[in-house]
Amino acid sequence: MARIALVTYRPDEGETSADRDLPVLVEALRAAGADAASRYWDDPDADWGSYDLVVIRSTWDYSWRAAEFVAWAERCGQLTRLANPAAVVRWNTDKRYLGELAGAGVPVVPTRYLAPGDPLGLPDDHEYVVKPTSGAGARLAARYTPGERETAVRQLARMHEQGLTAMVQPYLTHIDTTGERALQFFGGRFLHASRKGAVLAPGTPYDADKIPHPRLRPWQPTPDELAVAESALAAVPDAPELLYARVDLVDDEKGRPVVMELELVEPNLFLWLHPNSLPVVVDAVIAAAR
């Protein structure tokens, strides 16, 4: 009987977990014969070495504690098999990986990085987005017009005071009509896809809570979308074995799909939207544990 830990975050006191898939996946793994349990990644009493496989599932607080989380992944990966591997976690928790993907020829959203102390040159001829290189759920993200420069500068100053590196990207207007597509891969093959609406509304403060997946629905990816997603996965350094991956795509100004984000750490699987994918995920997790 394979022992499997599905790793999640610790909700605030009085709150319930936002991971709708986790209890369903734990139960399905148990029904398939595995000894499965959910564990908090920062549980000091967890004996990670006692598991055959530790699967990072919904550690959705990691971006507030990125260095601590990466250190945990590296310790855990020395004790047992971690999916995805610690080296992937370290690389993917810093969105400067988009620059590496672009260097490998993968079409991505054009991105500039502003570290603390860098000149703040911001666009003056188009809308743009400012967000941190370590973030999740649109945390500290906002869109600006050129006329809102002062507000954007205040956001950058606050981020830099916290030691965060900022990303500046053009706001790709096609997202308002064609949305963002999330292509999921599991066990080395395409699993399913979803589409959601735009997350960043004009005038929404960067420190406001956002709905990370508005108007989510199933999606059938186009051949071009699949090709871009596969090219992004092929460009991950050292070609690691990935148990799971999610490639988030938007359309550029010419209507071509480009990578907005490559989620290799804790992507929401949206199994509640794609229930037929649950047996595929269960089989792949158990196979990885064995």
Backbone torsions as a table, in degrees:
resi	resn	phi	psi	omega
1	MET	NA	118.0	-179.1
2	ALA	-71.3	134.7	175.5
3	ARG	-97.8	122.5	-172.7
4	ILE	-130.7	129.7	174.0
5	ALA	-108.1	128.5	173.3
6	LEU	-103.0	119.5	-168.1
7	VAL	-96.5	133.8	-176.8
8	THR	-135.5	-173.5	179.2
9	TYR	-101.7	163.6	179.5
10	ARG	-94.6	112.2	179.9
11	PRO	-64.2	154.9	174.1
12	ASP	-62.8	156.5	-178.6
13	GLU	-57.7	130.6	-180.0
14	GLY	88.3	-6.1	179.5
15	GLU	-103.9	157.7	173.5
16	THR	-106.9	158.1	-177.9
17	SER	-64.0	143.3	176.5
18	ALA	-84.4	-3.9	-178.2
19	ASP	-83.9	97.9	-178.8
20	ARG	-71.7	-24.8	-175.9
21	ASP	-80.8	-26.2	-168.7
22	LEU	-58.9	-53.7	-178.8
23	PRO	-63.1	-33.3	178.6
24	VAL	-67.0	-41.6	-179.1
25	LEU	-69.5	-40.5	177.0
26	VAL	-59.7	-46.9	-178.7
27	GLU	-64.6	-40.0	-179.8
28	ALA	-66.7	-37.5	177.2
29	LEU	-65.8	-40.9	177.5
30	ARG	-64.3	-40.4	178.9
31	ALA	-64.4	-26.6	179.6
32	ALA	-86.7	1.1	174.4
33	GLY	104.2	5.6	179.7
34	ALA	-92.4	154.6	171.4
35	ASP	-93.8	90.7	-172.1
36	ALA	-111.1	145.6	178.1
37	ALA	-152.2	153.4	172.5
38	SER	-96.1	141.5	-179.3
39	ARG	-137.5	146.5	172.8
40	TYR	-75.9	137.3	-177.0
41	TRP	-65.5	-27.0	-178.3
42	ASP	-101.3	22.4	177.5
43	ASP	-73.8	113.0	-177.2
44	PRO	-68.8	-15.9	-178.0
45	ASP	-96.1	-1.8	-178.0
46	ALA	-69.7	131.5	176.9
47	ASP	-99.4	83.4	-173.7
48	TRP	-63.8	-29.9	-180.0
49	GLY	-69.0	-12.5	179.8
50	SER	-83.4	-5.3	-178.6
51	TYR	-101.2	145.7	174.3
52	ASP	-74.9	-27.7	-177.9
53	LEU	-152.1	133.5	173.2
54	VAL	-115.7	119.9	-176.3
55	VAL	-110.1	117.8	175.6
56	ILE	-72.6	119.3	-177.1
57	ARG	-113.7	-60.7	-172.6
58	SER	-139.2	57.1	178.0
59	THR	-83.9	63.8	-166.8
60	TRP	-79.5	5.8	173.2
61	ASP	-104.1	6.6	-170.7
62	TYR	-64.8	-31.6	-173.1
63	SER	-69.2	-18.6	174.4
64	TRP	-78.4	-20.0	-173.4
65	ARG	-137.1	48.6	-169.3
66	ALA	-59.8	-45.7	-178.4
67	ALA	-63.8	-42.1	178.8
68	GLU	-63.8	-40.3	-178.9
69	PHE	-66.8	-44.3	179.4
70	VAL	-63.1	-39.9	177.5
71	ALA	-62.1	-40.6	176.7
72	TRP	-61.3	-45.8	-178.7
73	ALA	-59.4	-40.1	-179.7
74	GLU	-67.9	-39.4	176.6
75	ARG	-65.5	-44.4	-178.3
76	CYS	-63.8	-40.7	-179.3
77	GLY	-65.6	-20.0	176.0
78	GLN	-81.9	-17.5	-176.2
79	LEU	-97.8	-28.0	-176.4
80	THR	-160.8	-176.8	177.7
81	ARG	-80.2	125.2	179.6
82	LEU	-112.0	133.7	177.9
83	ALA	-125.2	122.7	-3.0
84	ASN	-78.9	165.2	-174.3
85	PRO	-60.8	156.6	-176.8
86	ALA	-58.8	-37.3	179.6
87	ALA	-62.8	-36.5	176.6
88	VAL	-67.5	-42.7	178.8
89	VAL	-59.0	-47.4	-178.9
90	ARG	-59.6	-44.3	-177.9
91	TRP	-68.7	-40.2	-170.1
92	ASN	-86.4	-13.8	178.0
93	THR	-77.4	-7.8	178.7
94	ASP	-118.2	112.8	-172.8
95	LYS	-70.9	5.6	169.9
96	ARG	-65.8	-7.7	174.4
97	TYR	-60.8	-23.2	178.4
98	LEU	-59.8	-35.9	176.3
99	GLY	-64.2	-37.1	177.5
100	GLU	-68.0	-40.5	177.6
101	LEU	-62.5	-43.4	178.7
102	ALA	-60.8	-40.2	178.5
103	GLY	-64.5	-23.7	178.2
104	ALA	-89.9	4.5	177.1
105	GLY	91.6	7.5	179.1
106	VAL	-81.4	130.6	177.0
107	PRO	-69.8	120.8	-178.2
108	VAL	-131.3	165.1	172.5
109	VAL	-63.9	126.8	178.9
110	PRO	-56.2	132.7	-172.0
111	THR	-138.4	134.3	169.6
112	ARG	-113.2	147.6	-177.9
113	TYR	-115.6	132.3	179.9
114	LEU	-121.7	102.4	176.8
115	ALA	-84.4	162.7	175.8
116	PRO	-52.9	130.0	-179.3
117	GLY	95.6	-14.4	179.1
118	ASP	-74.1	150.7	172.2
119	PRO	-58.2	144.3	-170.6
120	LEU	-93.0	15.4	-176.7
121	GLY	-37.6	114.1	-178.7
122	LEU	-115.5	152.6	-178.2
123	PRO	-59.6	143.4	177.4
124	ASP	-120.9	11.3	-177.7
125	ASP	-133.3	5.8	177.9
126	HIS	-161.4	161.3	175.4
127	GLU	-66.2	151.6	-179.6
128	TYR	-149.3	166.9	-178.9
129	VAL	-118.8	138.4	173.1
130	VAL	-119.0	131.0	178.1
131	LYS	-157.9	164.5	-178.6
132	PRO	-83.0	157.6	177.2
133	THR	-73.8	-16.1	174.7
134	SER	-122.3	105.2	-177.0
135	GLY	-164.7	163.6	177.9
136	ALA	-151.7	150.5	178.0
137	GLY	63.9	30.9	-179.6
138	ALA	62.1	27.5	177.7
139	ARG	-64.1	131.1	178.2
140	LEU	57.6	33.4	178.5
141	ALA	-112.5	142.5	177.8
142	ALA	-155.6	155.7	175.4
143	ARG	-110.4	146.5	-174.6
144	TYR	-136.0	149.5	166.0
145	THR	-91.4	162.9	177.3
146	PRO	-55.1	-31.2	-179.5
147	GLY	-73.3	-7.2	-179.3
148	GLU	-103.8	25.6	-174.9
149	ARG	-56.9	-42.2	-176.8
150	GLU	-60.3	-40.7	178.4
151	THR	-65.8	-41.4	178.3
152	ALA	-63.3	-39.1	179.0
153	VAL	-64.4	-38.9	177.2
154	ARG	-63.3	-40.2	176.5
155	GLN	-61.8	-46.1	-179.8
156	LEU	-61.2	-40.6	179.9
157	ALA	-62.1	-42.9	179.9
158	ARG	-65.9	-42.3	178.9
159	MET	-62.6	-43.9	-179.1
160	HIS	-66.8	-32.9	175.4
161	GLU	-62.2	-30.0	178.6
162	GLN	-87.9	4.6	179.2
163	GLY	79.1	15.2	-176.8
164	LEU	-90.6	142.4	170.8
165	THR	-89.9	135.2	-177.6
166	ALA	-98.2	152.6	170.5
167	MET	-110.7	138.8	174.4
168	VAL	-122.7	121.5	-176.8
169	GLN	-130.9	147.7	172.4
170	PRO	-64.0	144.1	173.8
171	TYR	-80.4	112.0	-177.1
172	LEU	-81.9	108.5	-168.2
173	THR	-67.5	-19.3	178.1
174	HIS	-62.2	-21.7	-178.7
175	ILE	-63.5	-23.7	179.6
176	ASP	-70.9	-20.5	-179.7
177	THR	-114.5	-40.1	-177.7
178	THR	-99.8	-7.2	174.2
179	GLY	70.1	-164.9	179.2
180	GLU	-118.2	133.0	-178.1
181	ARG	-108.7	132.8	-179.9
182	ALA	-111.5	112.7	179.5
183	LEU	-100.4	119.8	-176.9
184	GLN	-99.1	138.4	174.6
185	PHE	-125.4	142.3	179.8
186	PHE	-147.9	134.7	-178.9
187	GLY	62.1	27.5	176.3
188	GLY	86.3	7.1	179.0
189	ARG	-140.9	161.0	-180.0
190	PHE	-62.4	135.4	-177.0
191	LEU	-106.6	-62.1	179.3
192	HIS	-167.2	173.3	-179.8
193	ALA	-139.0	155.7	178.4
194	SER	-137.0	159.9	174.3
195	ARG	-129.2	140.5	177.4
196	LYS	-131.1	164.2	178.0
197	GLY	-80.4	177.3	179.1
198	ALA	-64.4	138.7	-178.4
199	VAL	-89.3	-37.9	-171.5
200	LEU	-95.8	106.8	176.5
201	ALA	-86.6	149.0	178.8
202	PRO	-58.5	137.0	175.6
203	GLY	82.6	-3.5	178.8
204	THR	-73.9	124.4	-179.0
205	PRO	-59.7	146.5	-177.5
206	TYR	-63.1	-28.6	-178.0
207	ASP	-95.6	10.8	175.8
208	ALA	-81.8	152.2	173.3
209	ASP	-70.7	138.7	177.9
210	LYS	-117.6	158.1	171.1
211	ILE	-84.8	111.2	-171.0
212	PRO	-71.8	-22.3	-176.4
213	HIS	-135.7	66.6	-177.7
214	PRO	-71.5	140.5	174.3
215	ARG	53.3	45.5	-177.7
216	LEU	-73.3	137.5	177.8
217	ARG	-152.3	160.4	177.8
218	PRO	-61.9	153.3	-176.5
219	TRP	-143.3	142.6	173.5
220	GLN	-102.7	109.4	-175.0
221	PRO	-68.6	150.1	176.5
222	THR	-80.8	163.1	175.1
223	PRO	-56.9	-37.9	179.1
224	ASP	-64.9	-40.2	179.1
225	GLU	-64.5	-43.9	178.0
226	LEU	-62.6	-40.1	-179.0
227	ALA	-64.8	-42.4	179.2
228	VAL	-65.5	-43.5	179.4
229	ALA	-60.9	-44.4	-179.3
230	GLU	-67.0	-33.7	177.9
231	SER	-68.0	-34.9	177.5
232	ALA	-66.2	-44.0	-179.9
233	LEU	-65.6	-36.3	-179.9
234	ALA	-68.9	-20.1	-177.4
235	ALA	-92.0	-0.4	177.5
236	VAL	-63.3	132.3	-174.3
237	PRO	-56.1	139.4	174.8
238	ASP	65.7	13.3	174.5
239	ALA	44.2	59.8	-178.1
240	PRO	-72.3	161.8	173.6
241	GLU	-81.8	115.7	-177.3
242	LEU	-102.6	124.7	174.3
243	LEU	-72.8	-37.8	-176.6
244	TYR	-144.8	157.3	177.0
245	ALA	-163.0	149.2	171.8
246	ARG	-133.3	129.7	178.7
247	VAL	-111.9	118.1	-179.3
248	ASP	-97.0	125.0	-174.8
249	LEU	-120.5	147.0	168.9
250	VAL	-134.0	170.6	178.4
251	ASP	-96.0	138.6	175.0
252	ASP	-79.1	-174.3	-175.1
253	GLU	-68.1	-13.5	175.2
254	LYS	-99.5	6.9	178.0
255	GLY	81.5	15.7	-179.4
256	ARG	-97.7	141.2	-179.2
257	PRO	-70.2	136.3	176.6
258	VAL	-135.3	156.2	-178.0
259	VAL	-79.4	124.4	171.4
260	MET	-92.2	-37.4	-178.4
261	GLU	-157.5	146.7	175.6
262	LEU	-117.7	109.0	-172.6
263	GLU	-98.3	103.8	-179.4
264	LEU	-117.8	5.0	-177.2
265	VAL	-103.9	-64.4	-172.4
266	GLU	-142.7	50.4	-176.3
267	PRO	-67.8	137.2	170.8
268	ASN	-63.1	128.4	-177.4
269	LEU	-85.7	-18.8	-178.4
270	PHE	56.6	41.1	178.7
271	LEU	-65.4	-27.4	177.5
272	TRP	-64.2	-25.6	177.6
273	LEU	-88.9	-21.9	-177.4
274	HIS	-129.1	67.1	-174.9
275	PRO	-60.9	-26.1	-180.0
276	ASN	-69.1	-13.9	179.2
277	SER	-82.6	-14.6	-175.9
278	LEU	-57.6	-47.8	179.7
279	PRO	-61.1	-34.5	178.7
280	VAL	-64.7	-43.6	179.2
281	VAL	-64.0	-45.0	179.8
282	VAL	-59.1	-48.0	-179.4
283	ASP	-61.0	-41.2	-178.4
284	ALA	-68.3	-39.4	179.3
285	VAL	-65.0	-45.5	-179.6
286	ILE	-65.3	-39.6	177.6
287	ALA	-62.6	-39.0	179.3
288	ALA	-67.4	-34.3	178.9
289	ALA	-68.6	-28.4	-177.2
290	ARG	-89.3	NA	NA
